[in-house]
Every structure is written in structure tokens, then in C-alpha cells.
């Protein structure tokens, strides 16, 4: 029985949720094919931004970080009981640089493991 770190588990689930089912498509127009390709590119770009932010945050000492980008916000969950204002500012700076979102669209939460 393989046990994965929480952030790896969340990341894998995130990819499965966003991934379009691999289905062989027959009788669809070129426009529909292009739309499907564009959607996959967008999903991939979002996943790359999330992963990039998570990796940099963990490199800065934040453990078990999960970054989730939606249309309206970027949610950041850090496995720690609390964050100082300086830590929150550091997280916000990294997320802004890696995702390009506005500061008011970033939600930072803490999570303490069991």
C-alpha cells in the first residue's frame, strides 16, 4: 500500500479532475477538434502555473502547499497552524509572479495535518 504525501495526492487528483477523458472522437468538425485542443492547452497552462507556484513555495520552506487556480481566485493552502504577515506577503508575492493574478484574488488558508 503506497502512501503519498498530501500535496502529491491533491496534485494527482487535481490533474484527474481537469483532464479531459481520452476518448476517440469520430465525426467531429475541425472547429470542434480545435476547441478541444485549445481547452487542453488551457488546462495544461493552469496546471503548470499551479505546480510552479507550489514548487517555489516549498523551496522557500512552506510544506505541503496546494495551489488551485479557478476563474475567479487562486486558493493557496499551507500545512501550518499559522502564518505571519511576512509569510503571507511572501506567499502572495510568489503566487502573483507565477500566476499573474491580482493580490485581491488570492485566498491563503492554513491547514494543520492530523
N, C-alpha and C positions, 0 to 999 in steps of 0.2 A: 504494500500500500504506500504510494508515493505522496508525501505531504509537501505542498508548495508553500512558499511564503505568501502571506496575504496579498501583497501587491501584485505578485505574479498571477495568482488566482484571479484577481479582479481584472488584470490586463487581458488574460486569456478570455474571460467571459465577455469583456468589452468588445474584443475582436469578433467573437462569435455573434454577438448581438448586432454588430454593424455590418458584418459580411453578408453580401447578397448570396443567396443559395446558388450553388453551382448547378445550373440547370442547362441542358442543351436546348437552345431556343430555335425553333423552326418556324418558318412562315412569319417572320417579323420584318418590318421595313428597315431600311438603312438608318432612318431617323431614330427609330426605337433602339437599334443597336448602339448608335452614337450616344443616346441618352443614358443607356446602361453603362457605357464606358465612362462617360462624364461623372456619373454617380459613383462609380468605383474609384475614380481618381479623387473625387472629393472626400470620400470615406478614408482613403489611404492618407491624404494630406492631413486630415484631422487626427488620425491615429498617430502619424509621425510627430505632430505638434505635441500631442499628449505625452508621448513617450519621451520626446526631447526634454520637455519640462520636468517630467518625473526623474529622468536620469540626472539632470543638472541639480535638482533639489536634493536628491540623495547624495550627490557628490559634495554638496555643501553641508551635509550632516543630518539632514532630515530623513528619518527612517520610515519605511513602508508608506510612501507617498502615492496617492492616486489622484490623477488629474483627469477630469471629464469635461469635454467641451460640448456644449449644446448650442442651439441657435441664439439663445439669449445670454447665457452666462458660461463662465468657467468655474467649475467646482473643484476645490483642492481639499483633500482630506489628508491630514498628517497624523501619524500614530504617536501622539504625545499628549500628556494631560493638559498642558497649556503652552501658549506661545507668548513671548514678549512682543512689545510693539516693534522692536528692531527686527525680530524674526519674521513677523507679519510683513513688514516692509520689504525684507529680503525676498520672501516668497512672492509677494506681489510684483516686485521688480523682475524676477526671473520669469514669471508667468506672462507678464506684459511683453518681455523681449521674445519669448519663444512662441507665443500665440498671437500677438498683435491686438489683443483685446484691451478695452478701456478699463482703468482701475475700478470704476464703479460696477463693472460687470464680473468681478472676481469675488467668489464666496469661499472663504477659508474656514475650514472646520477642523477640530481636533478629535481624535479617537484614541481611546486607551484600550489596548488589547486585553484579552482575558488572562 
